[in-house]
């Protein structure tokens, strides 16, 4: 068994070794005017602006867990939505597939165009920061989940109703 003096000597040796650690400079890239560039090559004004930036932290607990992060085994305990609220934009390339998929589901859908003033206010009230976004509500119109793509909707367990009818 080690004595306290031996342990103190080991601690002192590690502290001395840590004082002699020399790293190499890290190259930091950040987005400026649409493309990424090394921060060290920025002018003085942009570097000062970069130093004053704060990182975004989402304090909305509703967006911490969305349909894409649900485990498939947990889907059995998930409520089936009674209403979908779909936020879209006209210029969004990802919105049409989500709209089409939601139309195929046997669930009422309320579409909100985030390009309009009213739609933008509604999106802001629900902390929608990107499109497409689907908020799923239960029968009491309480939010139960969110999805941001067709893959998220499928991961939540929402499948289109496909009924084949043969007319003779």
C-alpha positions as CSV (number, residue, x, y, z in Angstrom):
1,X,0.0,0.0,0.0
2,X,1.2,3.5,-0.9
3,X,2.0,6.0,1.7
4,X,0.6,9.5,1.8
5,X,4.1,10.9,1.0
6,X,4.4,8.7,-2.1
7,X,1.0,9.9,-3.3
8,X,2.0,13.6,-2.7
9,X,5.2,13.0,-4.6
10,X,3.2,11.6,-7.6
11,X,0.9,14.5,-7.5
12,X,3.8,17.0,-7.5
13,X,5.4,15.1,-10.4
14,X,2.2,15.3,-12.5
15,X,1.7,19.0,-11.7
16,X,5.3,19.7,-12.8
17,X,4.7,17.8,-16.0
18,X,1.5,19.7,-16.7
19,X,3.4,23.1,-16.4
20,X,5.7,22.0,-19.2
21,X,3.0,21.1,-21.7
22,X,3.2,23.1,-24.9
23,X,0.4,22.8,-27.5
24,X,0.2,23.9,-31.0
25,X,-1.9,26.8,-32.3
26,X,-5.5,25.9,-33.2
27,X,-6.9,27.1,-36.5
28,X,-10.4,28.4,-36.0
29,X,-12.8,28.7,-39.0
30,X,-16.0,30.6,-38.8
31,X,-18.6,31.6,-41.4
32,X,-18.4,35.1,-42.7
33,X,-20.3,36.5,-45.7
34,X,-21.5,33.1,-46.8
35,X,-18.3,31.0,-46.6
36,X,-15.9,29.7,-44.0
37,X,-12.6,31.4,-43.5
38,X,-9.8,31.3,-40.9
39,X,-10.5,33.7,-38.1
40,X,-6.8,34.8,-38.0
41,X,-7.1,36.2,-41.5
42,X,-10.1,38.5,-40.6
43,X,-9.7,42.2,-40.3
44,X,-9.7,43.8,-36.8
45,X,-13.4,44.7,-36.9
46,X,-14.5,41.2,-37.8
47,X,-12.3,39.7,-35.2
48,X,-13.7,42.0,-32.6
49,X,-17.2,41.1,-33.7
50,X,-16.3,37.4,-33.5
51,X,-15.0,37.8,-30.0
52,X,-18.3,39.4,-28.9
53,X,-20.5,36.6,-30.4
54,X,-22.4,34.4,-28.1
55,X,-23.2,30.8,-28.8
56,X,-26.9,30.0,-29.3
57,X,-28.4,27.9,-26.6
58,X,-32.0,26.6,-27.0
59,X,-33.9,27.0,-23.7
60,X,-37.1,25.6,-25.2
61,X,-37.5,22.1,-23.7
62,X,-39.9,21.1,-26.5
63,X,-37.2,21.1,-29.1
64,X,-34.7,19.1,-27.0
65,X,-36.5,15.9,-28.0
66,X,-38.1,15.5,-31.4
67,X,-39.3,12.6,-33.4
68,X,-36.0,11.8,-35.0
69,X,-34.4,11.1,-31.6
70,X,-37.0,8.7,-30.4
71,X,-36.0,5.0,-30.1
72,X,-38.1,2.6,-32.2
73,X,-38.9,0.5,-29.1
74,X,-40.4,3.6,-27.4
75,X,-42.8,4.2,-30.2
76,X,-45.4,1.9,-28.7
77,X,-45.8,4.2,-25.8
78,X,-46.0,7.3,-28.0
79,X,-49.4,8.9,-28.6
80,X,-50.7,8.9,-32.1
81,X,-51.3,12.6,-33.1
82,X,-54.8,13.9,-33.7
83,X,-53.6,17.0,-35.6
84,X,-50.4,18.0,-37.5
85,X,-49.4,21.6,-37.8
86,X,-46.9,22.0,-40.7
87,X,-44.7,25.1,-41.1
88,X,-43.4,25.6,-44.7
89,X,-41.9,28.2,-46.9
90,X,-42.4,28.7,-50.7
91,X,-38.7,28.6,-51.4
92,X,-37.8,25.7,-49.2
93,X,-36.6,22.6,-51.2
94,X,-37.4,20.2,-48.3
95,X,-41.0,21.4,-47.7
96,X,-42.8,19.7,-50.7
97,X,-41.9,16.1,-49.6
98,X,-43.0,16.8,-46.1
99,X,-46.3,18.3,-47.3
100,X,-46.9,15.4,-49.6
101,X,-46.2,12.9,-46.9
102,X,-48.5,14.6,-44.4
103,X,-51.2,14.7,-47.1
104,X,-51.0,10.9,-47.3
105,X,-51.4,10.4,-43.6
106,X,-55.0,10.0,-42.2
107,X,-54.5,12.9,-39.8
108,X,-56.0,16.4,-40.1
109,X,-53.2,18.9,-41.2
110,X,-53.1,22.6,-40.6
111,X,-50.6,24.3,-43.0
112,X,-48.9,27.5,-42.0
113,X,-46.9,29.5,-44.5
114,X,-43.9,31.0,-42.6
115,X,-43.4,33.5,-45.5
116,X,-46.5,35.5,-44.4
117,X,-46.5,38.0,-41.5
118,X,-49.2,35.9,-39.7
119,X,-47.3,32.7,-40.3
120,X,-44.1,34.2,-39.1
121,X,-45.7,35.4,-35.9
122,X,-47.2,31.9,-35.3
123,X,-43.9,30.2,-36.0
124,X,-42.1,32.6,-33.6
125,X,-44.8,31.9,-30.9
126,X,-44.1,28.1,-31.3
127,X,-40.3,28.6,-31.4
128,X,-40.1,27.3,-35.0
129,X,-36.6,28.2,-36.3
130,X,-36.5,26.2,-39.5
131,X,-38.8,24.8,-42.2
132,X,-40.2,22.4,-42.7
133,X,-41.3,21.8,-39.2
134,X,-44.2,19.6,-38.1
135,X,-45.8,19.9,-34.6
136,X,-47.9,17.0,-33.6
137,X,-50.8,17.6,-31.3
138,X,-53.0,15.1,-29.3
139,X,-56.8,15.3,-29.2
140,X,-56.6,18.1,-26.5
141,X,-54.3,20.1,-28.9
142,X,-51.3,19.7,-26.6
143,X,-48.0,19.3,-28.3
144,X,-46.7,15.7,-28.2
145,X,-43.7,15.8,-30.6
146,X,-42.0,17.6,-33.4
147,X,-40.6,16.4,-36.7
148,X,-38.4,18.2,-39.3
149,X,-38.3,15.8,-42.2
150,X,-40.1,12.8,-43.7
151,X,-37.5,10.6,-42.0
152,X,-38.5,12.1,-38.6
153,X,-42.2,11.4,-39.3
154,X,-41.4,7.8,-40.3
155,X,-39.2,7.4,-37.2
156,X,-42.2,8.5,-35.1
157,X,-44.2,5.7,-36.6
158,X,-46.4,7.7,-38.9
159,X,-47.2,5.7,-42.0
160,X,-49.5,6.6,-44.9
161,X,-52.8,4.7,-45.1
162,X,-52.6,2.7,-48.2
163,X,-55.8,0.9,-49.1
164,X,-56.1,-0.9,-52.5
165,X,-59.5,-1.0,-53.9
166,X,-60.2,-3.2,-56.9
167,X,-63.2,-2.0,-58.9
168,X,-64.5,-4.7,-61.2
